[in-house]
């Protein structure tokens, strides 16, 4: 196992080093995790809402049963059928306890839905923050690559300053392309 552990540690270290050298990729990985969390949370909310609807239907059904047995208690009392009155009252009491229990369960579901929606909101805010950081990282990386190309080509500071219009154009295109990619990702997430 020692060789496997050593290899695993080596690969983890290389991955960490790679991500430190390429922070935009780390941000992309974080964005992907946040998208997955967002999707999982949306699914959880939908499941909880389905459970809440079932719970409401069960409560309504139980309330109708309580009403039916209450009417039976009154009929049995009016007919002076004490043998039926006690049994009907017991059934009504059992249904009331069951209804209260179901009401409590529904309230628990409502609370979980509220908490899940708050979690979703936090995830979406965090995802937006990371997207902004990713766009900034791409801008910085593009600027650094542009600067490196200028330096690699041996351009002097004078030539660089005279071509500042080119730098502005490059920057505008990079921002536009980055924004276009973000918009495309947003559209894909909406599907």
C-alpha positions in Angstrom: 0.0 0.0 0.0 3.0 2.3 0.6 3.6 2.8 -3.2 -0.1 3.5 -3.8 -0.2 6.0 -1.0 3.0 7.7 -2.2 1.6 7.9 -5.8 -1.7 9.2 -4.5 0.1 11.9 -2.4 2.3 12.8 -5.4 -0.7 13.2 -7.7 -2.6 15.3 -5.1 0.4 17.6 -4.6 0.8 18.0 -8.4 -2.9 18.7 -8.7 -2.7 21.3 -5.9 0.3 22.9 -7.5 -1.4 22.9 -10.9 -4.5 24.6 -9.5 -2.3 27.2 -7.6 -0.6 28.0 -11.0 -4.0 28.1 -12.7 -6.5 29.7 -10.3 -9.1 30.1 -13.0 -9.4 26.3 -13.2 -9.8 26.1 -9.5 -12.6 28.7 -9.8 -14.2 26.7 -12.6 -14.1 23.5 -10.4 -15.8 25.5 -7.6 -18.4 26.8 -10.0 -19.1 23.3 -11.1 -19.6 22.2 -7.5 -21.9 25.1 -6.8 -23.9 24.3 -9.9 -24.3 20.7 -8.7 -25.3 21.9 -5.2 -27.8 24.3 -6.8 -29.3 21.5 -8.8 -29.5 19.2 -5.8 -31.1 21.9 -3.7 -33.7 22.6 -6.5 -34.5 18.9 -6.6 -34.8 18.8 -2.8 -37.2 21.7 -2.8 -39.3 20.1 -5.5 -39.5 16.8 -3.6 -40.4 18.6 -0.4 -43.1 20.5 -2.2 -44.6 17.3 -3.5 -44.5 15.9 0.1 -46.1 19.1 1.3 -49.0 18.7 -1.2 -49.5 15.1 -0.2 -49.5 16.1 3.4 -52.1 18.8 2.7 -54.3 16.3 0.9 -53.9 13.8 3.8 -54.9 16.6 6.3 -58.0 17.5 4.2 -59.0 13.9 4.0 -58.6 13.4 7.7 -60.6 16.6 8.4 -63.4 15.2 6.2 -63.3 12.0 8.2 -63.4 13.9 11.5 -66.4 15.8 10.3 -68.2 12.6 9.2 -67.6 11.0 12.6 -68.7 14.1 14.4 -72.0 14.0 12.6 -72.3 10.3 13.5 -71.6 11.1 17.2 -74.4 13.7 17.1 -76.8 11.3 15.3 -76.1 8.5 17.8 -76.6 11.0 20.7 -79.9 12.2 19.2 -81.1 8.6 18.8 -79.9 7.8 22.4 -77.6 5.0 21.2 -75.0 5.2 23.9 -73.3 2.0 22.6 -72.5 3.8 19.3 -71.8 7.2 20.9 -68.7 6.1 22.8 -67.2 4.2 19.9 -67.9 7.1 17.5 -66.3 9.6 19.9 -63.3 7.4 20.3 -62.9 7.2 16.5 -63.3 11.0 16.2 -60.6 11.5 18.9 -58.3 9.1 17.2 -58.7 11.0 13.9 -58.1 14.3 15.7 -54.8 13.0 17.1 -53.9 11.8 13.6 -54.8 15.1 12.1 -52.7 17.0 14.6 -49.8 14.7 13.9 -50.1 15.2 10.2 -50.4 19.0 10.7 -47.1 18.9 12.6 -45.5 16.9 9.9 -46.7 19.4 7.3 -45.3 22.3 9.4 -42.0 20.5 9.5 -42.0 20.2 5.7 -42.8 23.9 5.3 -39.8 24.7 7.6 -37.5 22.5 5.5 -38.7 24.1 2.3 -38.0 27.6 3.8 -34.5 26.4 4.9 -33.8 24.9 1.5 -34.9 28.0 -0.3 -32.6 30.1 1.9 -29.8 27.6 1.1 -30.5 27.9 -2.6 -30.3 31.7 -2.4 -27.0 31.5 -0.6 -25.6 29.0 -3.2 -26.8 31.3 -6.0 -25.1 34.3 -4.4 -21.9 32.4 -3.9 -22.0 31.1 -7.5 -22.4 34.7 -8.7 -19.4 35.7 -6.6 -17.3 32.9 -8.0 -18.4 33.7 -11.5 -17.3 37.3 -11.0 -14.0 36.1 -9.6 -13.6 33.7 -12.5 -14.2 36.5 -15.0 -11.7 38.7 -13.2 -9.1 35.8 -13.2 -9.6 35.3 -16.9 -9.2 39.1 -17.5 -6.0 39.0 -15.4 -4.7 35.9 -17.2 -5.5 37.4 -20.6 -3.7 40.7 -19.6 -0.7 38.7 -18.3 -0.5 36.6 -21.5 -0.8 39.8 -23.6 1.9 41.4 -21.6 4.1 38.3 -21.8 3.6 38.2 -25.6 4.7 41.9 -25.8 7.8 41.2 -23.7 8.6 38.0 -25.5 8.5 39.8 -28.8 10.9 42.3 -27.4 8.7 45.3 -27.8 10.0 48.3 -26.0 8.0 50.3 -23.5 7.7 53.0 -26.1 6.1 50.7 -28.6 3.8 49.3 -26.0 2.6 52.8 -25.0 2.0 53.8 -28.6 -0.2 50.7 -29.1 -2.4 51.3 -26.1 -5.3 51.5 -28.4 -4.6 47.9 -29.3 -4.5 46.9 -25.6 -7.9 48.6 -25.1 -9.4 46.8 -28.0 -7.9 43.5 -26.8 -9.3 44.1 -23.4 -12.7 45.0 -24.7 -12.9 41.8 -26.8 -11.7 39.7 -23.9 -14.4 41.2 -21.6 -17.0 40.7 -24.3 -16.0 37.1 -25.0 -15.9 36.3 -21.2 -19.3 37.9 -20.7 -20.6 36.0 -23.7 -19.3 32.7 -22.2 -20.9 33.5 -18.9 -24.3 34.3 -20.6 -24.1 31.0 -22.4 -23.4 29.2 -19.2 -26.4 30.9 -17.6 -28.6 29.9 -20.5 -27.4 26.3 -20.2 -28.0 26.2 -16.5 -31.6 27.5 -17.1 -32.3 24.5 -19.3 
